[in-house]
Amino acid sequence: MSRQGLPGYEKLLERAFEKLAGRRGSGEVFEMPQASVLVIGGKTIIQNFRQIANILNRDEELLKRYFMKELNVPSSINEAGQLELKGKFNPSAVNQLLVRFVERYVKCSTCGSVHTRLTKKGKVFVLRCDACGAETTLPAF
């Protein structure tokens, strides 16, 4: 049977495209945040940590735990919203970790959008994309 032979096919197709268009990205370009890193004595401070967490739409505590696990050091968030890591770390190494976090726990692996939500279900994270609707299961840390 041809497409024209289906009743209302064009109307249904048009409706489907309208729904898909609403889920596409807004055309905005995501600018990867850069960590402003300061090394003082035996401490490394990410000065703009709170702003980074807000830009990435992730909980500060989650991002802190990621840095703690990857660098294997204790850390704390001070009253100014800065992350204080015990130990001296190169600013480029800190920014590389941030890029890895975004690639794994922020960007959708299906469409590449950063408009995602991360929820924890038991021992895994579920990354849900607001742009394409894809869900990806990720290991918790």
Order of alpha helices (4+ residues) and beta strands (2+ residues): alpha-beta-beta-alpha-alpha-beta-beta-alpha-beta-beta-beta
